[in-house]
Amino acid sequence: MTPAVFTKSYPAPPLCEREILRYAGCKGSDGTLDAPLHACIEEAKDAFRYRVCYTRLPVRTTDGVCDFGIFSLKSAQLTKNLAGCDSVLLFAATVGVGIDRLIAKYGRISPAKALLFQALGAERIEALCDTFCDDTAKELHIGLRPRFSPGYGDLPLAAQSDIFDVLGCAKRIGLSLNDSLLMSPSKSVTAFAGLSDGANENPPPAARCAVCGKENCAYRGTL
């Protein structure tokens, strides 16, 4: 049976300049980036559209396979993440194509500003996902496991096809998937978050990096 899929739109979540600088590869700032960063934030303030579509699926985990009823995925790490859960929140989130247009524009005339817009877009989509997960945990009076996305750990990008089939992302939030399994708009996320009886387990960005084996990731948090 096809599950019910819901959509939400959000106002702009609180913005964290420290996270933007981290995504830009600047783990510390002497203040020289303050003015260009603030200029980018001001220019992009009307470029974002915060939208999410989501559903709730049952899940059974056995021998490294997660069975969601309508599809299944092989991933030892996702199985570990969802251990003890009997249902999962599956969602797709996007902040829209406006930031992609700014990145493309400044990629031709100012690579430094393009980098800041890239970092701003990354911070905005992460903030949207955090807001959605926190709100959902409160609404359902449950805890959520840390979200887990295709391409993370041993969960293949091919899982995107199943996710898009279930959620109908293009129709609901204008999010499409190309033949290379890349999403458009680019500042978008799909993820699983296991539902649990405990407290919400969505950690801050730096803490999420602690469970990832990609030590050389440019976006790795300061632990």
C-alpha positions in Angstrom: 0.0 0.0 0.0 1.3 3.4 -0.9 2.0 5.5 2.2 0.6 9.0 2.8 3.1 11.7 2.0 2.9 15.1 3.6 4.5 18.5 2.8 5.6 21.4 5.0 6.9 24.9 4.3 9.0 26.8 6.9 10.1 30.3 7.5 13.9 30.8 7.5 15.4 28.9 10.4 17.9 30.7 12.7 21.2 31.3 10.9 24.6 30.4 12.2 27.5 32.3 10.7 30.1 30.0 12.4 28.6 27.0 10.5 28.7 29.0 7.2 32.4 29.6 7.8 33.0 26.0 8.6 31.4 24.9 5.4 33.6 27.5 3.6 36.6 25.8 5.1 37.3 28.5 7.6 37.4 27.0 11.1 38.4 30.3 12.6 37.9 33.9 11.4 39.9 37.1 12.2 37.0 39.2 11.1 38.2 39.8 7.5 35.3 37.7 6.1 32.6 39.4 8.2 31.7 42.1 5.6 31.6 39.8 2.5 29.7 37.2 4.4 27.1 39.7 5.6 26.8 41.0 2.1 26.2 37.5 0.8 23.6 36.8 3.5 21.8 40.0 2.6 21.8 39.3 -1.1 20.5 35.8 -0.6 17.9 36.5 2.0 15.0 36.2 -0.5 16.5 33.4 -2.5 15.5 30.5 -0.2 12.3 28.5 -0.2 12.2 26.0 2.8 10.2 22.9 1.9 10.0 19.3 3.1 8.0 16.3 2.0 7.9 13.2 4.2 6.2 10.0 5.2 6.4 7.4 8.0 7.4 3.8 7.1 7.6 0.6 9.1 11.1 -0.9 9.3 12.6 -4.3 10.1 16.4 -4.8 10.3 17.9 -8.2 9.7 21.5 -9.2 8.7 22.4 -5.8 7.3 19.2 -5.3 5.4 16.5 -2.7 6.2 13.1 -3.7 5.0 10.7 -0.7 4.8 7.7 -2.7 3.4 7.6 -1.1 0.0 11.3 -1.4 -0.6 14.5 -2.7 1.1 18.1 -1.5 1.3 21.3 -3.3 2.2 23.4 -1.2 4.5 25.1 -2.4 7.7 25.5 1.1 8.9 21.9 2.1 8.3 20.9 -1.1 10.0 22.9 -0.2 13.0 21.5 3.3 13.0 17.9 2.0 13.0 18.4 -0.9 15.5 15.5 -1.1 17.9 13.2 1.1 15.7 10.0 -0.3 14.3 9.3 2.8 12.1 11.3 5.4 10.3 10.7 9.0 9.1 11.7 9.3 5.4 12.0 12.8 4.1 13.3 15.1 1.4 14.1 18.7 2.0 15.2 21.6 -0.2 15.9 25.3 0.1 15.1 25.9 -3.6 17.0 26.9 -6.8 17.6 30.5 -5.9 20.9 29.8 -4.2 22.1 27.7 -7.1 21.5 30.7 -9.4 23.7 32.9 -7.1 26.4 30.3 -7.0 26.4 30.0 -10.8 26.4 33.8 -11.2 29.3 34.5 -8.9 31.2 31.4 -10.1 31.9 33.4 -13.3 32.8 36.8 -11.7 33.8 36.2 -8.1 34.9 32.7 -7.0 35.3 33.9 -3.4 31.7 35.0 -3.2 30.6 31.8 -5.0 32.3 29.8 -2.2 30.5 31.8 0.5 27.2 31.2 -1.3 28.0 27.5 -1.5 28.6 27.5 2.3 25.5 29.5 3.0 23.4 27.1 1.0 24.9 24.1 2.9 24.2 25.8 6.3 20.6 26.6 5.2 19.7 23.1 4.2 21.2 21.6 7.3 19.3 24.1 9.4 16.1 23.2 7.6 16.6 19.5 8.3 17.4 20.2 12.0 14.2 22.3 12.3 12.1 19.7 10.6 13.4 16.8 12.7 13.1 18.8 16.0 9.5 19.9 15.1 8.5 16.4 14.1 9.9 14.8 17.3 7.9 17.3 19.4 4.7 16.8 17.4 4.8 13.0 17.6 6.2 13.0 21.2 9.0 10.7 20.2 12.7 10.7 19.7 14.5 10.6 16.4 17.7 8.9 15.6 20.4 10.9 13.8 19.4 11.2 10.2 21.1 9.0 7.6 21.3 9.9 3.9 22.2 8.0 0.7 25.9 8.3 0.0 26.7 8.4 3.7 28.7 5.4 5.0 27.8 2.2 3.1 24.3 3.4 2.0 24.5 3.7 -1.8 23.3 6.7 -3.8 21.2 4.3 -5.7 18.8 4.4 -2.7 17.7 7.9 -4.0 15.6 6.2 -6.7 13.4 4.4 -4.1 13.1 7.5 -2.0 12.0 9.7 -4.9 9.5 7.0 -6.1 7.9 7.0 -2.6 7.9 10.7 -1.9 7.1 12.1 -5.3 9.6 14.9 -4.6 9.3 16.6 -8.0 5.5 17.1 -7.7 5.5 18.0 -4.0 8.6 20.2 -3.5 10.1 20.8 -7.0 13.1 18.5 -6.3 14.3 16.3 -9.1 16.9 13.5 -9.6 19.0 13.1 -12.7 20.5 10.0 -14.2 23.6 10.4 -12.2 21.5 10.4 -9.0 22.3 14.1 -8.3 19.5 16.3 -7.0 18.3 19.6 -8.3 18.2 22.1 -6.6 21.6 21.1 -5.3 21.1 22.3 -1.7 18.7 19.5 -0.9 18.8 16.4 1.4 17.0 13.1 1.5 17.3 11.1 4.7 16.0 8.4 7.0 15.5 9.1 10.7 14.5 6.2 13.0 11.7 6.8 15.5 12.5 5.8 19.0 10.9 6.1 22.5 13.8 8.0 24.0 14.8 11.7 23.7 15.5 13.3 20.4 19.0 12.1 19.3 19.7 14.6 16.5 23.2 15.8 17.4 24.9 19.1 16.4 26.8 19.1 13.1 30.3 18.6 14.7 29.0 15.6 16.7 27.5 14.0 13.6 31.0 13.9 12.1 32.2 11.7 15.0 30.3 8.7 13.5 31.6 9.2 10.0 34.8 7.5 8.7 35.6 10.3 6.2 38.4 11.9 8.1 39.5 14.0 5.1 36.0 15.6 4.5 36.3 19.3 3.8 33.1 19.9 5.8 34.2 17.9 8.8 33.3 19.6 12.1 35.6 20.6 14.9 35.3 17.8 17.4 
